[in-house]
Amino acid sequence: MYDTVLIPTDGSDHSVRAAEHGHYLAQMFDATVHVINVVDIQGTAGMFDAGGLVQSINDQLIAEGETAIEAVEAVVGERDPVTTAVVKGEPSETILKYAEDHDVDMITMGTHGRTGLNRYIAGSVTERVIRLADVPVLSVRTTDQSQPVGEYDEVLIPTDGSEPAAMAIDHGLAIAQKTGARIHAVNIVDVGDVAAGPSYTPPTEVIEDLESEGEVATDRIATQARARGLDAITEVREGFPASELLDYADESDIDLITMGTTGRTGLNRYLLGSTTERIIRLAEIPVLAVNARE
């Protein structure tokens, strides 16, 4: 499923931790590894247009990029083949272009997990790549739970029964097959979505219908998992999807979350966000986002 894994790095602890997981997955699928650093000369130089100064900034950024790549190479070790490059351009666009040009099957990136107003104004390179990439993107934060010890033994595949959610199933099952992991198929009945207002309690029949739909969706994943020889658990809960899924991941010692995302852009995304994006920002473990965008 994965022949080429791209690991962009900015030299941060988050990107090195992501490289550890990218290396693990590459070994699992016997994939070629590409490690790149993107040098944003224009964004860094800003108003300085004096030739000598810009050249000095250019040289410094390239040197820093090479150092960042060396840190990841130390994680990857003696693995062969590994392709490395320092490339110039706007980070998210350059990463996406590199992935397209080199037929990349998965991108593995660190994320700072920012929240609050700053995130909405500035966004992050990782989140932009996740929204726009045509291939799955594994995002990793530097946390105690994300330390790569052992194998992925517990894989969580959330589902709401939609097509975007279904896009992530094969990826979660393929990784689980390589490690013999147990699949957790979980559906959250979104009480916030059902309620017309904070004081409104949905009729019991409505909740029961949604729970029944959730059971169908989770059973579908479990059936596919068992057909591949994997153990599978299903669960349907009520609550707010992101927080409930994060709680479930913590309670069940999940090693990897595999989710679909619609890759929304524009004002609506900033106002509403998405369950996948909230989980990417807050999860203590790696999250594989599979874009269902046309």
C-alpha positions in Angstrom: 0.0 0.0 0.0 2.9 2.4 0.8 5.9 2.3 -1.5 7.2 5.8 -0.9 7.1 7.7 2.4 7.9 11.4 2.6 9.2 12.9 5.8 9.4 16.7 5.8 11.4 18.1 8.7 12.0 21.5 10.2 14.4 20.3 12.8 11.9 20.4 15.7 11.3 17.7 18.2 7.9 17.1 16.7 9.3 16.4 13.2 12.0 14.1 14.6 9.3 12.2 16.5 7.2 12.0 13.3 10.3 10.7 11.5 10.5 7.8 14.0 7.0 6.8 13.1 7.5 7.3 9.4 10.6 5.1 9.6 8.6 2.5 11.4 5.9 2.4 8.8 8.4 2.5 5.9 10.1 -0.6 7.4 6.7 -2.2 7.8 5.9 -1.8 4.1 9.4 -2.0 2.8 9.0 1.6 1.4 11.5 4.1 0.1 12.0 7.1 2.4 12.4 10.7 1.3 13.5 13.3 3.8 13.3 16.9 2.9 13.6 20.4 4.5 11.8 23.3 2.9 13.7 26.6 2.8 11.3 29.5 2.6 13.7 32.2 1.4 11.0 34.8 0.4 9.0 34.3 3.7 12.1 34.6 5.8 13.9 37.5 4.0 10.8 39.6 4.1 11.5 43.2 3.3 15.2 42.7 3.0 16.1 42.8 -0.6 19.8 43.7 -0.5 21.5 41.0 -2.4 24.3 40.3 0.1 21.9 40.0 3.0 19.4 37.8 1.2 22.3 35.5 0.1 23.5 35.3 3.7 20.0 34.4 4.9 19.8 31.9 2.1 23.1 30.2 3.1 22.0 30.1 6.7 18.6 28.5 6.0 20.2 25.9 3.8 22.7 25.0 6.5 19.9 24.8 9.0 18.0 22.6 6.6 20.9 20.2 6.2 21.3 20.0 9.9 17.6 19.2 10.3 17.8 16.4 7.7 20.9 15.0 9.5 18.9 14.7 12.7 16.2 12.7 10.9 18.9 10.6 9.1 20.1 9.6 12.5 16.7 8.3 13.3 16.3 6.5 10.0 19.8 5.0 10.5 21.5 3.0 7.8 18.3 2.3 5.9 18.7 2.1 2.2 17.4 3.7 0.1 16.9 7.2 1.6 16.6 10.3 -0.6 17.3 13.7 1.0 16.9 17.2 -0.3 16.8 20.8 0.8 14.2 22.5 -1.4 13.1 26.1 -1.7 9.6 27.5 -1.7 6.5 28.0 0.5 6.5 25.0 2.9 3.0 23.5 2.4 2.9 24.0 -1.4 6.5 22.7 -1.8 5.8 19.6 0.3 2.7 18.8 -1.7 4.5 19.4 -5.0 7.4 17.2 -4.0 4.9 14.4 -3.0 3.2 14.6 -6.4 6.5 14.7 -8.3 7.9 11.7 -6.5 4.7 9.5 -6.3 4.6 9.6 -2.5 2.1 7.3 -0.9 2.2 8.7 2.7 3.5 12.0 4.3 4.6 11.9 7.9 4.8 15.2 9.7 5.2 16.6 13.2 2.5 19.0 14.5 2.8 21.5 17.4 -0.9 20.9 18.2 -1.6 24.6 18.5 -5.0 25.8 19.6 -6.6 29.2 20.1 -6.7 32.4 18.1 -3.2 32.1 16.8 -4.0 28.8 15.1 -6.9 30.3 13.2 -4.8 33.3 12.1 -1.6 31.5 11.2 -2.7 27.9 10.7 0.1 25.4 10.4 2.0 23.8 7.6 0.9 20.3 8.7 -2.8 21.2 8.8 -2.6 22.8 5.4 -0.9 19.7 4.0 -3.5 17.5 5.6 -6.3 19.5 4.1 -4.9 19.5 0.6 -2.8 16.3 0.2 -4.1 13.5 -2.1 -2.3 10.9 0.1 -2.7 10.0 3.7 -0.8 12.2 6.2 0.4 10.9 9.5 0.7 13.7 12.1 2.6 13.2 15.3 3.1 15.3 18.4 6.0 14.9 20.9 4.2 13.4 23.9 4.9 10.5 26.3 2.3 8.4 24.5 3.8 9.0 21.0 7.1 7.5 21.9 7.7 4.7 19.3 8.0 1.7 21.7 7.0 -1.7 20.3 4.4 -2.1 17.6 1.0 -0.6 16.9 -1.0 -3.1 18.9 -4.3 -1.2 19.1 -5.7 0.8 16.1 -8.7 3.0 16.4 -10.9 3.6 13.3 -13.7 6.1 14.1 -16.7 6.1 11.8 -19.9 8.0 11.3 -20.9 5.8 8.4 -20.0 8.5 5.8 -17.9 8.1 2.7 -15.0 10.2 4.1 -14.9 8.0 7.2 -14.9 4.9 5.0 -11.9 6.1 3.0 -9.7 5.5 6.1 -10.8 1.9 6.7 -8.4 0.2 4.3 -5.5 2.2 5.6 -6.1 1.3 9.2 -6.7 -2.4 8.3 -3.6 -2.6 6.2 -1.4 -1.2 9.0 -3.1 -3.5 11.5 -2.4 -6.5 9.3 1.3 -5.8 9.3 1.5 -5.7 13.1 -1.4 -8.0 14.1 -3.1 -5.1 15.8 -6.6 -5.2 17.2 -9.1 -2.9 15.5 -11.3 -0.6 17.5 -14.3 0.5 15.4 -16.0 3.4 17.3 -19.0 5.5 16.5 -20.0 8.6 18.5 -23.6 9.8 18.4 -23.1 13.5 18.3 -25.4 14.9 20.9 -24.4 18.5 20.0 -25.5 17.9 16.4 -28.8 16.3 17.4 -29.9 18.9 20.0 -31.6 22.0 18.7 -30.4 24.0 21.7 -28.6 23.5 25.0 -31.8 22.8 26.9 -33.3 20.5 24.3 -33.2 16.7 24.9 -33.6 14.7 21.7 -36.4 12.0 21.8 -35.3 8.6 22.8 -36.3 7.2 19.4 -33.9 9.6 17.6 -31.0 8.6 19.8 -31.9 4.9 19.4 -32.0 5.3 15.6 -28.6 7.0 15.5 -27.1 4.3 17.8 -28.5 1.6 15.5 -26.8 3.3 12.5 -23.6 3.5 14.5 -23.8 -0.2 15.2 -24.2 -0.9 11.5 -21.2 1.3 10.6 -18.9 -0.2 13.3 -20.0 -3.8 12.5 -19.1 -3.2 8.9 -15.5 -2.3 9.9 -15.3 -5.2 12.3 -16.5 -7.7 9.6 -13.7 -6.4 7.2 -11.1 -6.7 10.0 -12.1 -10.3 10.9 -12.1 -11.2 7.3 -8.4 -10.3 7.3 -7.7 -12.4 10.4 -7.8 -9.5 12.8 -9.4 -9.2 16.2 -12.0 -6.3 16.4 -14.0 -4.5 19.0 -17.0 -2.2 18.3 -18.4 0.5 20.5 -21.1 3.2 20.1 -21.1 6.1 22.5 -23.0 9.3 23.0 -21.3 12.7 23.3 -19.1 15.2 21.5 -17.1 13.2 18.9 -13.6 14.7 19.3 -13.6 14.5 23.1 -15.2 11.1 23.3 -12.8 9.6 20.8 -9.8 11.1 22.6 -11.1 9.6 25.9 -11.6 6.2 24.2 -8.1 6.3 22.8 -6.7 7.0 26.3 -8.8 4.4 28.0 -8.0 1.7 25.4 -4.2 2.4 25.1 -4.7 3.1 21.4 -1.4 3.4 19.4 -2.8 4.9 16.2 -5.9 6.6 15.1 -6.9 6.4 11.4 -9.6 8.9 10.3 -11.1 10.3 7.1 -11.2 14.0 6.5 -13.1 16.0 3.9 -10.3 18.5 3.5 -12.6 21.6 3.8 -11.2 25.0 3.1 -12.5 28.5 3.3 -14.3 30.4 6.0 -16.7 27.6 6.9 -13.8 25.4 8.0 -12.4 28.1 10.3 -15.8 28.6 11.9 -16.8 25.0 12.3 -13.6 23.1 12.3 -13.9 19.3 12.0 -13.6 16.3 14.3 -10.5 15.1 12.6 -8.7 18.4 12.8 -9.5 18.8 16.5 -8.2 15.3 17.2 -5.0 16.0 15.2 -4.4 19.1 17.4 -5.1 17.3 20.7 -4.2 13.6 20.3 -1.3 12.3 22.3 -0.8 9.6 19.7 -0.2 9.5 16.0 -3.2 10.3 13.7 -3.4 9.1 10.1 -5.7 11.5 8.2 -7.0 10.2 4.8 -8.4 12.9 2.6 -11.7 12.0 0.9 -11.7 15.2 -1.1 -12.5 14.8 -4.8 
